[in-house]
Amino acid sequence: MAIVVDIDVLLAERHMSVGEFAVAVGITPANIAVLKNGRAKAVRFATLEAICRVLECQPGDVLRYVPDE
């Protein structure tokens, strides 16, 4: 099982840099990288809420499930 984080796609669609996004969400660019690279073990609901607020999207736009082959 794999959970894929599509933050990079959403940022590109919105022409937003990782730095701008990190400031708007209130987390470090390093933590954004951890999310983008799939190394995060958990995401706080407050962080997910801030991500969705900044990107004007739903949680399902940020996270998706891709089954193992």
Secondary structure, 3 states (H helix, E strand, C coil): CEEEECHHHHHHHCCCCHHHHHHHHCCCHHHHHHHHCCCCCCCCHHHHHHHHHHHCCCHHHHEEEECCC
